[in-house]
Amino acid sequence: HISTYRGFHFHISNLLSFPSCQRILLCLHCTGTAAMDLLGDTFEDGDNADSEDDEDQDIIGYYSPKRNIRFWVSERYVNARSGHVCVTYRGQAIVWGGSNRNPYRFLPAEEVLVFCPESCTWSCVITGGDLPPGRSGAVAAVVGDFMYLACGFDEDIANRSNNMWSLDLRKMVWTRVLATGCPPLKCDKGAGWSYGGQIYLFGGFGLRPLPGEMMDHHDLDFTEIDDPRSEGSGWSNQLVCYDTSSNKWSWPKTHGKPPLPRAGHAIATVGNKVYIFGGRHEHLRLSDLHCLDMNSMAWVPVLPDCSSGPGPSGRSWHSLVSLAGAGLLLYGGFSNESSPLRDCWILDVANTPVTWRRSNLELCERRWWHTMVVLDYTIIVTGGLHSDNYHPKESIIVNTSPQPLLSISYRAITHEMDFHMRSNSLLDLPRHLLSVILSQKIQISVQNYQDLRKLALGSQEMDISKCLLNRISNFCNKYKLKYK
């Protein structure tokens, strides 16, 4: 146990003599090492009195000396987007792309935002390689150490696309995927998942398929929008598979009645079952639930559309995830009345018959076209919209069970940062763990800048410490303080 009661402090170097505390710090060291293995360091932003003259850096973070990572990225910057993608990889959440509505612009394609659950902080990795264009409404899924990005609305052509890229999550390098076979229709607002080393994509809104494409894919249904300005666009129920080992697209043969064409729907997987809820078809936002058995490739209708009855109303641009031991969790979206939703529902798919029930989780903020993922027992909601031009300022982070000892221990250390800086005890920590501790963007003040400088000098082999030294130097120059 690490005590943080007011007026009662432990020196970290003394803690190391206790076997139980050694085990805690060893676990934290392993956690920090996993984060370093992924991208080096992970960081957060906060309010800073020392950087009033450089507000942009307070928002987008501070570049590392190698300029391949930005530290202390603000929640405001992370969440000022919609139509982005979010996946999980090695215990962290990864956000890419999307667009900002105020003013309208695509987010930089070279930026990948990474969330560290131990410190609840964000960093920004600057990727390289053959970059994709800015894109919204894409499908993303992870197979092995690669994130695959398919379809979406592309900035370079100002239209929907079926092009595909992969991102090596170890090297943070993009590659354009030139696959064989028959690709998906050009569309955005589809949904996808990975299963058995393959990427699957269902639905979307896009260009009408050519007559030959309709004949080749007998299960394909397409509903054209009733608008002469649409140039033949509409909704589809395409199901397309990309095999990562053979680099080939295919259209799997399914059994049973497939769902209606739709876009802006959401997908969650439970074992070998894939569940699809809602989405927009023509002028109606749906509330039906369908299941695809990935072993038999058979479609099964689970719940019909019943927007006027019990359960969640029809919606699009919502989120759906699977929770261990609880089933499906549905949150937010955009209603048939063209208003953002704030309700949250749970469906236990193991029960017969299945019925939706209201969730008591703290997910009650109006939000649509956001993303939601689960890391162990932590739910993370990022981005989206409160209204047409207003993005959220913070992520929603909800723990569905008591926090693990790792997170409690981390918070115990950061809770008494001033004391530990004065006592120089932080330098007793392993370097990987110290980088996670420094992920909290500490406010520099006249009272603490000397202690912070000693801490940064004692760990200056780390990029984050070099950035901290640079911030301290700027602070001293600004207020004409003695730096050494």
Steps between C-alpha positions, in 0.01 A plus 500: 500500500631847408348759733416849378317629807544874555810572707621138492766431239723208406832555330512282186856386572377365838208328327743294295599313816150351536446179292135585428592845371779352293239284328277804436783702351613200293148473355499871426842464339363228271204722413731788415716266291198391295420864426861570403503197272208647308607859446758614754302707750134590554386838619222749584432872491346731757469866588842665520595838635845466350392495137248781455700626201479165322141385524534276195758283675275471803235354270693283252788408732877551492726333244771261613860580394461248218161656413340157464279532810307789653474487878215627719228509232184661634159336530364796305715411198421128516125551517462778239417245229223278368491221244837376629603143576610350831650154554673321787854367485713352778293651778476850353245687289604646165309784329551613141341740253155648483404861443452812708175691446605839636641599257453201271829325427649153494737406779866445402551153355849464647372527859411194707371567852574241768323468836680348800239366748745489795549876494181594306714713267541552126805527277529564127728288282608650167485218247685459171488298181235521229244706690128469430306819430295665769194281539175473692244222528762228443513141625799394711599167653816346644658170395825416675717812512320678215201732490312483170304801377240452225248720319383841621463855374842615378634853517711479183212409270216655706303181447446149628770242439570129540878541529683323780807566715675312777692648794785304658431571867855407603678735258210745449543485121213504246479284186246527218334159457453400136290185533372259240143377472179701496519794743208648695279770354627854538333614820527654844318442831534123479609283792759229528671243719782246493458125535741215433766726351254659257333842479124518439298802388120531501272766353575866434379792292656556159486479127256266325666174389536432131249255345765231478584536868136444596489182293827368643383542861152355533467587870575868437210737551525869417249776573555817301429830670203691362692813408603596144807678640637178654656372174370149566610467862324285755519237775629144461514181704829386348704247697861496382804321639870586470743213561821643646704189414405483130447878454168436330144634522205259482124510551405216738193291429250520787180321598176638638351842443761779520422836664362790299750733333621759750771745604604650832429169675714342773654155543623297798641147517435240769701186435417380150186714481485847341213728603381791286268764643316791340625737233319706240304355207338763277320745728478265798750434776463141612497320836526140379768254610649230277758230564748338260648166607858509372527120499188422296480847331128500577300817567250487788256784582520552878265793562278682248483873452271633775579866547161561659527213749722411798872516449722749320349719231617501139836669449815535295856611585481321838750263661473134599754288691504166679557494877636192672220334693242761400439461125457801273526864605330763279559873543393827338437568134273715283122454512217499246412843639846624390623551854802354684430223750639441849345168600693183582369143472622146581394178329598162644525287186523181710142542629193364322310698398741789466377837624661842530525665843618842605858522619600683817850572371605866497445542128244777488650769277335576166746378238491366143754386236740422784697182571484268802747222587564284806845443654462221757237657728536860384260655246646787294278728288680751277395779268167535332258790501264663749340698216574571134810708575583432864746228601544366854797633697582178686490125459260297710685241709294255704631214712257208511675341798734619780819643357796263486783536749727633226284806445449558872875486564571738212250752634647466851838613368371787286273620784809600701718625216618815681620300799679243285665771289635674810632174640651390164338159552358481145847435363496166687230375261581294189536727197204350313275556803632853546402584141142398580507712817622799299212452256303730727578847369616666821438873531829685532509765770751712690465257790575179310710581194831423673376160623359423157833590343686260732254225410536567126882517521507169686306329222602706197568192287119487453341714232225617733760629749673695222168662414445578867842669518409710197173607664685594821753703301220690322329560834818644650560724201143624509515600869873585506580229752834336563508175303804340662 
